[in-house]
C-alpha cells in the first residue's frame, strides 16, 4: 500500500466514478482501477460496490476515507514543511471571472510558472454561476470570482475588489446631470446574463428604487458589452478603471447617479480538503498579484 493508492480511493469517493478520478489526477482509468485493485488486495477486502457507472463506497470503504484523507494531509504537510516546493508537480484547473482574465490573469500565470515550473494551469473563463456549478462538481479546483460565497467546506483568500460605474456613449445624448434609476431605465440596458454576478447587482439596484427596467440586451462577454456601449446601442455598467482610456477620450461618459453601484469583492476559493496544498499555494499567489483595489473606496454619494 502507498499514498497513491489512497489518493485514488479518496478522489473516486469525492467524484463518484473511476473515470472522474482519473481525469482529476490526469491518469488513465485503467491506472486508477489498478491502484484500487492493488489496495484491495493488500487490505484483503473490497472497498466499492458498483451502481451503474457510479462507484459507491461500501462500509469498509467509508471507514477508510477519513484515515486516507489524514494520510494525504500529512504528506502535504511534510512537503510544505521540509520539501522543495519548486519541485511540485501537478495540474490545477482554475475557473476565472472575465474581469480577472482581462486584467491580471497573465501576471498570475507567469508568477505560478516562475515559482512552480512543473505545475500546469488549465484556465476556464466563464460567468459566475457557471464557475460555481463546475466548482461544486469538482470540475474546477480553484475559482477566482466575485463574492458572496455561500458554500460549506471551502477556503477563500481575498483578491480585492472593483467598482462598476454606469457608462454610455455621447451618441445617446444623455443629460449631464444626476440621474436616478427611473431616468436610466429610459435607455436600453446592456448586461451580462442572469448567471453573472453583476446582473443580480443591477437587478437589485433597480428593485431597490422600485423601478422595472426592460428592453435589456444580454451579452456574455464584457468586452463585447463595452463595444456595444461605445457604439451607442445602450447604457451599461463597466469598471471605469479598466476603460479609463475610453473615458479620458470622451468615447465613454461616466453617468452620475443618485445611488452608486456597490463595491464588488473578489476571492480565490478552493475546496476545504486538508491535503490540497497546491490549490492553496496558487490561491495565495492570486491574492498577492491581484491588481484590484484592496479596500472599498470612500463613498462619494454619486458616481
Secondary structure as UniProt FT lines:
FT   HELIX           3..15
FT   HELIX           18..25
FT   HELIX           29..43
FT   STRAND          48..51
FT   TURN            52..53
FT   STRAND          54..57
FT   HELIX           59..82
FT   HELIX           85..87
FT   STRAND          90..96
FT   HELIX           98..102
FT   TURN            103..104
FT   HELIX           105..115
FT   TURN            117..118
FT   STRAND          119..125
FT   HELIX           128..136
FT   TURN            137..138
FT   STRAND          142..146
FT   STRAND          154..168
FT   HELIX           170..172
FT   HELIX           181..184
FT   TURN            185..186
FT   STRAND          189..191
FT   TURN            194..195
FT   HELIX           197..208
FT   TURN            209..210
FT   STRAND          216..218
FT   HELIX           222..230
FT   TURN            231..232
FT   STRAND          235..239
FT   TURN            240..243
FT   HELIX           244..248
FT   TURN            249..250
FT   STRAND          253..254
FT   STRAND          263..271
FT   TURN            274..275
FT   HELIX           277..289
//
